Amino acid sequence: MDTGKKAYVVAIMIQLIYAGMYVVSKAAFNHGMSTFVFIFYRQAAATVLLLPLAIVLERRNAPPMSFWLFLKLFFYALLGNTLSMNLYNISLKYTSATVASATSNSVPVVTFFLAVLLRLEVVRLRSPSGLAKAAGVALCLAGVLTIALYTGPSMSPVNHHRAFAGAAEHHHEASGGGGGSKGRWIKGTFLMLLSNTTWSLWIVLQASLLKEYPNKLLSTLVQCLLSTAQSFLLAVAVERDPAAWKLRLDVGLLAVGYSGFVVTGVSFYLQAWCIEKRGPVFLAMSNPLGLLLTIFCSSFFLGEIVRLGSLLGSALLVGGLYSVLWGKSKDHLHHPPPQQQPNFEAPKHRSTGSICSNGGDDDEEKQAVKVEQRKGEEETQLKDLFAMEASPLRHPVG
């Protein structure tokens, strides 16, 4: 199988992993697992996964960290991990797995909008790309409002014999017609948008953080560790019942393990490979496939009732995503390609250092330089695999 076909297979696998995350997490909440306790266990699992990697890869060249930088990381962890993820899970409990998957398409759009507000991006409304970006933001807002305010007729579940018994009844209460349930649905939808907004702000802030502290793996590990402590304190304050902290052999334990290890571990390898081969836009373009998979899986395994309003809003969100991505791709066409080194392949990561080229070196010295550089590139790529998106929410790419 050639690289092009492999990229499509990997993209499908990534979307399947995230569809599974939405469905399993929703099932755990429907079965009574506390969202706050779930975040603590999930962050702890991610920390357990990342800590040995940081020790192995960074034990020799870990850069120093000032107290001011540590405070920044504490704030970023509070914003992008603890606050965003708790809002996300509360909103997932109030709405559905379909809404969670649909609104994830708004993350690149919201990130772009925040970058414009912070003057990190420029929109030229007289150009086609600028109009496409502005239209994407408008479509995104229209999609969220449609999901929140319009219910519409419902579609029957695909499977009436569900794998997670009791899940559909809870969801039916959330998406049903009553005034109280309608209020929960609206509140959940806007909480999901707020969660995506805080996550998007975290993404924007990472750009300046990585300039100050370019080691992605260590900065991610510290934020994940701090978020674990923050989530623990928040969960202790909210959940006073010791029974809420017990993990049993049920869907709650499955959700923690799946989100902490499969999403944080396996999907990072796949995403890094796919981005390297086809670029981030290709992976972002596959997000709507994840939405379709989530709709099917949530209906089949949870018995969720999908309504017309959710489908229409999802279509608007996908349209907004594609519009912004198209505008960004047109911007990149105007950027000159980077200069290539004359004798060797240019490094894929700037942190690997510059390439030395000397016409007077003999063949053995040149070969040694190539070998050393290849080792440096492979080590940096391995670090970036786990640092690229290692805050275990839905990890948008684009």
VENCORSUL-V594542 format. One record per backbone hydrogen bond with DSSP energy under -0.5 kcal/mol. NH is the residue of the N-H (numbers start at 1). CO is the residue of the C=O. E is the energy in kcal/mol with one decimal. If there is no record, write none. Layout:
BEGIN
nh: <NH	NH>
co: <CO	CO>
e: <E	E>
END
This chain:
BEGIN
nh: <6	7	8	9	10	11	12	13	14	15	16	17	18	19	20	21	22	23	24	25	26	27	28	29	30	31	32	33	38	39	40	41	42	43	44	45	46	47	48	49	50	51	52	53	54	55	56	57	58	59	62	70	71	72	73	74	75	76	77	78	79	80	81	81	82	83	84	85	86	87	88	89	90	91	92	93	94	95	100	101	102	103	104	105	106	107	110	111	112	113	114	115	116	117	118	119	120	121	124	125	127	130	131	132	133	134	135	136	137	138	139	140	141	142	143	144	145	146	147	148	149	150	151	155	159	162	164	165	167	170	171	172	173	174	175	176	182	183	184	185	186	187	188	189	190	191	192	193	194	195	196	197	198	199	200	201	202	203	204	205	206	207	207	208	209	210	211	212	213	216	219	220	221	222	223	224	225	226	227	228	229	230	231	232	233	234	235	236	237	238	239	240	242	244	245	246	248	250	253	254	255	256	257	258	259	260	261	262	262	263	264	265	266	267	269	270	271	272	273	274	275	276	277	278	279	279	283	284	285	286	286	287	289	290	290	291	292	293	294	295	296	297	298	299	300	301	302	302	303	304	306	306	308	309	311	312	313	314	315	316	317	318	319	320	321	322	323	324	325	326	327	328	329	330	331	332	333	334	334	335	352	353	361	366	367	368	369	370	371	372	373	374	375	376	377	378	379	380	381	382	383	384	385	386	386	387	388	391	393	395	396>
co: <2	3	4	5	6	7	8	9	10	11	12	13	14	15	16	17	18	19	20	21	22	23	24	25	26	27	29	28	34	35	36	37	38	39	40	41	42	43	44	45	46	47	48	49	50	51	52	53	54	55	58	66	67	68	69	70	71	72	73	74	75	76	76	77	77	78	79	81	82	83	84	85	86	87	88	89	90	91	96	97	98	99	100	102	103	104	106	107	108	109	110	111	112	113	114	116	115	115	122	123	124	124	127	128	129	130	131	132	133	134	135	136	137	138	139	140	141	142	143	144	145	146	149	306	299	160	301	163	164	166	167	168	169	170	171	172	178	179	180	181	182	183	184	185	186	187	188	189	190	191	192	193	194	195	196	197	198	199	200	201	202	203	204	204	205	206	207	208	209	214	215	216	217	218	219	220	221	222	223	224	225	226	227	228	229	230	231	232	233	234	235	238	240	241	242	243	246	248	248	250	251	252	253	254	255	256	257	257	258	258	259	261	261	262	265	266	267	268	269	270	271	272	273	274	274	275	279	280	281	282	283	284	286	286	287	287	288	289	290	291	292	293	294	295	296	297	297	298	298	298	155	304	153	151	307	308	309	310	311	312	313	314	315	316	317	318	319	320	321	322	323	324	325	326	327	328	329	330	331	332	349	350	358	362	363	364	365	366	367	368	369	370	371	372	373	374	375	376	377	378	379	380	381	382	383	383	384	389	391	393	394>
e: <-2.2	-2.3	-1.2	-2.0	-2.9	-2.4	-2.0	-2.2	-2.5	-2.1	-2.2	-2.2	-2.1	-2.3	-2.3	-1.7	-2.3	-2.2	-2.8	-2.4	-2.2	-2.4	-2.2	-2.1	-2.5	-1.4	-1.6	-2.2	-2.2	-1.9	-1.7	-2.4	-2.5	-2.7	-2.5	-2.3	-2.1	-2.3	-2.3	-1.6	-2.3	-2.7	-0.7	-0.6	-2.4	-2.2	-2.3	-2.8	-2.3	-0.8	-0.7	-2.0	-2.1	-1.9	-2.5	-2.1	-2.3	-2.9	-2.5	-2.0	-2.3	-3.0	-0.5	-1.5	-2.5	-2.8	-1.3	-2.1	-1.8	-2.4	-2.2	-2.3	-2.2	-2.4	-2.2	-1.9	-1.5	-1.8	-1.9	-2.4	-2.6	-2.8	-1.0	-1.5	-1.8	-1.2	-3.2	-2.8	-2.0	-2.3	-2.6	-2.1	-1.9	-2.1	-2.2	-1.5	-3.4	-1.4	-0.6	-0.8	-1.9	-0.5	-2.2	-2.2	-2.1	-2.3	-2.6	-2.1	-2.0	-2.0	-2.7	-2.1	-2.2	-2.4	-2.4	-2.1	-2.3	-2.2	-2.3	-2.3	-2.7	-2.0	-0.5	-2.7	-0.8	-0.8	-1.6	-0.8	-1.6	-1.1	-2.0	-3.1	-1.6	-1.4	-2.5	-1.0	-2.6	-2.1	-1.9	-2.2	-2.4	-2.5	-2.8	-2.3	-2.1	-2.1	-2.0	-1.9	-2.4	-2.5	-2.4	-2.0	-2.5	-2.2	-2.4	-2.5	-1.9	-2.0	-2.2	-2.4	-1.6	-0.7	-0.9	-0.7	-1.9	-2.7	-0.8	-1.4	-3.1	-1.2	-2.0	-2.4	-2.5	-2.7	-2.0	-2.6	-2.7	-2.8	-2.5	-1.8	-1.8	-2.6	-3.1	-2.0	-2.2	-2.4	-2.6	-2.5	-1.9	-1.7	-3.4	-0.9	-0.6	-1.5	-1.4	-0.9	-0.6	-2.4	-0.6	-1.7	-2.4	-2.1	-2.5	-2.7	-2.5	-2.6	-2.2	-0.9	-0.6	-2.2	-0.8	-2.2	-0.9	-2.1	-1.4	-1.9	-3.0	-2.6	-2.3	-2.5	-2.7	-2.1	-2.0	-2.9	-0.6	-1.5	-1.1	-2.4	-2.4	-0.6	-0.9	-1.6	-1.0	-1.1	-0.6	-1.5	-2.1	-2.5	-2.3	-2.5	-2.1	-2.9	-2.9	-1.7	-2.6	-3.2	-0.6	-1.1	-0.6	-2.0	-0.6	-0.8	-2.6	-2.8	-1.6	-2.8	-2.5	-2.2	-2.2	-2.0	-2.3	-2.5	-2.3	-2.4	-2.3	-2.5	-2.1	-2.2	-2.5	-2.4	-2.1	-2.6	-2.3	-1.9	-1.6	-2.0	-1.0	-0.5	-1.4	-1.0	-1.7	-1.8	-1.6	-2.1	-2.4	-2.3	-2.3	-2.3	-2.4	-2.5	-2.5	-2.5	-2.1	-2.2	-2.8	-2.5	-2.3	-2.2	-2.8	-2.2	-1.9	-2.4	-1.6	-0.9	-0.6	-0.8	-2.1	-2.4	-3.3	-0.5	-1.1>
END
